[in-house]
Amino acid sequence: MTTADNSTADLVWGVKEIAKLLGRTERQTFHMLNSGHLPANKIGERWVASRKKLLAAVLGEAA
């Protein structure tokens, strides 16, 4: 797998998938995304985030 493939595989797309990863409801996750508490970007109408960065933000240095 190339570096581009690795970085693409690390991406989590959409509030539903991000919420599932974090163990939160979609509503809680949407609020955290909109308030800037999670490291994610909005592309068009959809949120996208790095799995590693999300876990590091939630778990701290343990991730």
C-alpha atoms as one frame of an Amber mdcrd trajectory, in Angstrom:
protein
   0.000   0.000   0.000   1.333   3.435  -0.884   1.422   6.471   1.410  -1.605
   7.924  -0.404  -3.508   4.676   0.170  -2.597   4.703   3.885  -3.791   8.282
   4.397  -7.037   7.587   2.542  -7.678   4.482   4.655  -7.234   6.625   7.784
 -10.120   8.931   6.834 -13.525   8.691   8.488 -16.357  10.225   6.452 -19.644
  11.533   7.855 -21.067  12.315  11.269 -22.523   8.810  11.605 -19.166   7.057
  11.125 -17.297   9.565  13.300 -19.892   9.091  16.057 -19.568   5.319  15.801
 -15.779   5.552  16.125 -16.032   7.786  19.196 -18.890   5.911  20.843 -21.119
   9.010  20.869 -24.529   9.820  19.440 -24.741  11.565  16.085 -26.194  14.622
  17.810 -23.301  14.841  20.322 -20.786  14.344  17.533 -22.389  16.970  15.299
 -22.229  19.477  18.158 -18.542  18.678  18.832 -17.719  19.018  15.127 -19.577
  22.319  14.696 -18.047  23.812  17.840 -14.516  22.882  16.726 -13.844  20.410
  19.535 -12.841  17.670  17.105 -10.080  17.812  14.479 -12.157  17.511  11.320
 -12.963  19.399   8.130 -16.160  19.903   6.244 -15.966  19.090   2.554 -19.134
  20.203   0.867 -21.884  19.090   3.219 -19.913  16.187   4.705 -17.495  15.994
   7.619 -14.201  14.135   7.218 -11.523  13.422   9.787  -8.376  11.405  10.348
  -9.032   8.347  12.520  -5.670   8.839  14.277  -6.299  12.527  14.993  -9.809
  11.880  16.299  -8.639   9.167  18.658  -5.695  11.267  19.828  -8.029  14.205
  20.533 -10.413  12.064  22.557  -7.913   9.798  24.291  -5.126  12.345  24.655
  -1.531  11.190  24.454  -2.527   7.551  25.064  -3.626   7.223  21.433
